[in-house]
């Protein structure tokens, strides 16, 4: 195997996204930062913590970059089992931290860890390993795909039970995306989609608060102070920006009108302060990131690494697209942060770990003639 320099374009794209994220975290969080540090006012409260997470994240990225993936591949079933165990433990009272009725975090003295974020990485590793172990998906729906789903759905269900429907939904999208690019026949993909649609709707509507979210999504103006509040305030923020925005720091919605303005809805503040041009710029960065990730996948000669690169790209980019769609009222609110921009440590570390793996994979030079074993080559 020959090795070359990592994909510096991909690294540059991530660096730009992180830079935009730090600026927007500071700009969107000044009001709430002053509110929670009234005794000792500190407008940099969230910026300082996010900068620390970025610093730690680069360490995580470097660790992933230097991993021996051929060695890791041998331990993937054990890693998957440990991750599933962590998701089970976090649901146990006294072990998992309860915040507003949700058990999603392990509490440590100086920080909290959300195992669901890291399960997204482990899920991609496991699905890539399982598919390459079983062989071509084009003729093995019942021998490969169905057994795979029976193994991964319990992990997704544990995330759903936290409850974290948004992350569970994203994990399922990632699995289906990997299955698609791995060569499944279109008729089998259509069968799986039709089978999963009613189940997805059932679990989405099973909880009363999610049903209210859906009602708010369908007609937010009918519920302006309850289930439609987030959507209306988000649309006001994006709409107020126009083409060029109100200017950096000039957002009005961040002053306790739009909830979660520095986390899940940071894209709305970006639109308000930077305008449509700023939002299009960030969207293009994610599309370029998707192109670089798929290009890395196409250059792999090892089927496992080929599917892994595609899966990592799908996981990151689908999360970004779902978040953006939620902010601009194309999807119901699902509580998913925007990769590299939203405030928060667990999501940032998991995304930077995935980027580190992609950079690791980008060093491999595939032979000039590579067998077309997946739909990625035929696209």
VONU-234998 format. One record per residue (C-alpha): x, y, z; residue in one letter. Coordinates in pm, whole numbers, plus 50000, padded with zeros to 5 digits. Layout:
XYZA...
//
This chain:
500005000050000X501345033949901X500755064550116X500565101250028X499785133850201X496295137150353X493535156150175X494515191850265X491425205950091X489205186350329X491235198750626X490955234550500X487165231550464X486875219250822X489175247250943X486935273350776X483785257750923X485325257351272X486385293751234X482885303951131X481555283451421X483715300751680X482695334951551X479005325851551X479125308951893X480515341152039X478095363451851X475005342751928X475765335652294X476745369452439X473275376452578X472825342852747X476475343152861X475955376053046X472715362853193X474335332253350X477455350853470X475685380553631X477895381053940X481045381353725X479895391553374X481745372553104X480475375752744X483185350852637X481795322752857X480635300052572X483395310652333X486095300452581X484545266252630X483995260652262X487595270652186X488735245052443X486625218152274X488115227651935X491615224052082X490755189952228X489015181051903X492185185951702X493875161451936X491055136751868X491425143351494X495165136151508X494535104151705X492055092051441X494475102151166X497185079251307X494965049251380X495805016251216X492445008951056X493464973550959X494084966651328X490924984851444X488884964251197X489614932751400X488074947751715X484984964451565X482484938851706X483894944652057X483864982452013X480244980351897X479304959552203X480984984252441X479215013552277X475834996052303X476574989152670X477295026052730X473985035352568X472235010852798X474035023453109X473155059753043X469465050753071X469905037553427X468895062453702X471895072353910X474345065253629X473015086353343X472445123353413X468795133953398X468155167453229X464485177053183X463455140553173X466125129752923X469025106653010X471675112952745X474835121952938X477445107653170X478445134353421X482115139253508X483635165953737X484395191353464X482385179753165X479555157753040X479775130852772X476935121352539X477535085352426X474965088252145X477295112151961X480135086951961X477785058551873X477365075151532X481045068451458X480905032951592X477775026051389X479515036051064X482495013851152X480264984251233X478044987250925X481094990450697X482704960050862X479544938850846X478794946250480X482324938650360X482364907150570X479154894650410X479944904950052X477984920849767X474604935249868X473114933349520X472044897049569X471864893449947X468954913350090X467914885650329X471424872550398X473114905850466X470824936350486X468094922150708X470584906550957X472474939650958X469324959051043X468484934151319X471884941451473X471914979451442X468284987651519X468664978751892X471455004951921X469315030651742X466385021551968X468515027652281X469275062852153X465575067652080X464725057652439X466935084952596X464805100752439X466735114452142X464605109551833X466745133551628X470005114351671X468225080951627X466675094151304X470085105851183X471685072151264X468995054151066X469505077350768X473235070250782X472695032550784X470295034650489X472725057350303X475585032650351X473395003950237X472455023749924X475995032749816X477184997349889X475314983549590X471854972249701X469364967949420X466954996849379X463904974449421X465274961649752X466044997349862X462485007449775X461184977649976X463214987950282X462095024150248X458425014750228X458864991550526X460615017450742X458335046850663X455315036050869X457575024851154X459295058651154X455975077051159X454715054851442X457725061651665X457735098551578X454105102651684X454285078851980X455335106352222X452895134652283X455535162052265X456705149851922X453115150151799X452865186351914X456095194251731X454625179851414X451475200451458X453605231251511X455605223051199X452505218850983X450975251851103X453345271551329X451235303151313X448365284351477X450615276751777X452815308051795X453575305452169X453905267552203X454915241651944X455325267051664X457445291551863X460875278151762X459945277051395X458485312151386X461435327851567X463875309151345X462125321051029X462065356751163X465825354751222X466625341150877X464155364250705X465425395250885X468905390650742X467995395550378X470875390850135X473695407050333X472495403950693X472185428750978X475905427051053X478035406051287X476755409151644X473605427751535X471155398951581X468005407351772X466665371751793X469605360152005X468385381552295X466005355252434X463595354252139X465045323651963X465785294652202X468935273652151X470395301951945X474005290651999X473335253251963X470665238151736X469575271351581X472935287951524X472305286451148X469355310051197X471585335751370X474095331551087X471315340150843X470215370051048X473685385051087X475305373450764X472315371250533X471505346250262X475045349150124X476535336950453X474135307550473X474855297950111X478575300150183X478265275550474X476015252650271X478575252249989X481305243350237X479325212650342X478665203149979X482385206049901X483085184950211X480675158750076X482485158849740X485905154749904X484645126650125X483135107449834X486285113349632X488305097249913X485875067949906X486255062849531X490055061049561X490045032349810X490984997549688X489894980650013X486074975550015X485894981650392X487715014850365X485685024550060X482395019850242X483785035050562X484785067450386X481365070050224X479625062950555X481595089150747X480795114850480X477105105850482X476965108550862X478475143550877X476735158550575X473305143850649X473475158751000X474265192850850X471455190750594X468905179050851X469835207751085X469615233650806X466295219250687X464955221451043X466015257951079X464395268950751X461145249650815X461645220550576X461675194750857X460095194151205X462395203851496X464495173151580X467215186951808X470305180451596X473315204251618X475045218251309X478435200851270X481485222651350X479325253651414X476955245951702X478155249652060X478815216552232X481655192452298X480395157252226X479075165151878X482225184551786X484555156851904X482655129651718X482645150151396X486365158051422X487085121351491X485255112551169X487245138950981X490425123951124X489405089950991X488685105150648X492105121650645X493585088350747X491855071550453X492835099250212X496505089550244X495945056550066X496605056149692X494385031849508X495635014149195X494815030948866X492345003948775X489914996649055X487114971449022X483684987849022X482224970249321X479844996649451X477325021249323X479785049049400X481845040449091X478835036848863X477345070448967X
//
